[in-house]
């Protein structure tokens, strides 16, 4: 269902790969629950295992950068 809502057509293979829509959705939920900014969310995901667990990320997984639109 999320893929249908957030459908982006890519004309070329250039540029960064898009972030998983489920990860984006879970990050938005976290921001709303804790009332935090993009930068604070990025910090908390790097800092807290509970955030990583909720987002289904491992210690070596990349966290989307707060300064770059997803």
C-alpha positions in Angstrom: 0.0 0.0 0.0 2.8 2.4 0.8 4.5 1.8 -2.5 1.3 2.9 -4.3 1.1 6.1 -2.3 4.8 6.9 -2.6 5.5 6.0 -6.3 8.4 7.8 -7.8 9.2 7.2 -11.4 13.0 7.2 -12.1 14.0 8.2 -15.6 17.7 7.2 -15.2 19.8 5.1 -13.0 21.9 8.1 -12.0 21.9 9.4 -8.4 21.3 8.0 -5.0 19.1 4.9 -4.5 15.8 5.8 -2.9 15.1 4.9 0.7 12.8 2.1 1.5 9.2 3.4 1.9 8.6 1.3 5.0 11.7 2.8 6.6 10.5 6.3 5.7 7.1 5.7 7.1 8.5 4.3 10.4 10.8 7.3 10.6 7.9 9.7 10.2 6.0 7.8 12.9 9.0 8.2 15.2 9.2 11.9 14.5 5.5 12.4 15.3 5.6 10.3 18.5 8.7 12.0 20.0 8.1 15.4 18.4 11.7 15.6 17.1 13.3 17.2 14.0 15.0 15.3 11.1 18.4 16.0 12.7 17.4 14.8 16.1 15.8 11.6 14.6 19.1 10.9 12.8 21.0 11.3 16.0 18.6 9.1 18.0 18.7 6.3 15.4 22.5 6.3 15.6 22.5 6.6 19.4 19.6 4.3 20.6 19.2 0.6 19.9 15.4 0.9 20.5 15.1 3.3 17.5 17.3 1.0 15.4 15.2 -2.0 16.4 11.9 -0.3 15.6 13.3 0.8 12.2 14.6 -2.8 11.6 18.2 -1.5 11.2 21.4 -3.2 12.2 24.5 -1.6 13.6 26.2 -1.5 10.2 23.1 -0.3 8.2 23.1 3.2 6.8 20.7 5.7 8.3 19.2 8.2 5.9 20.9 11.6 6.3 18.7 14.3 7.8 19.9 17.0 5.4 19.0 15.2 2.2 15.4 14.7 1.2 14.4 11.0 1.2 
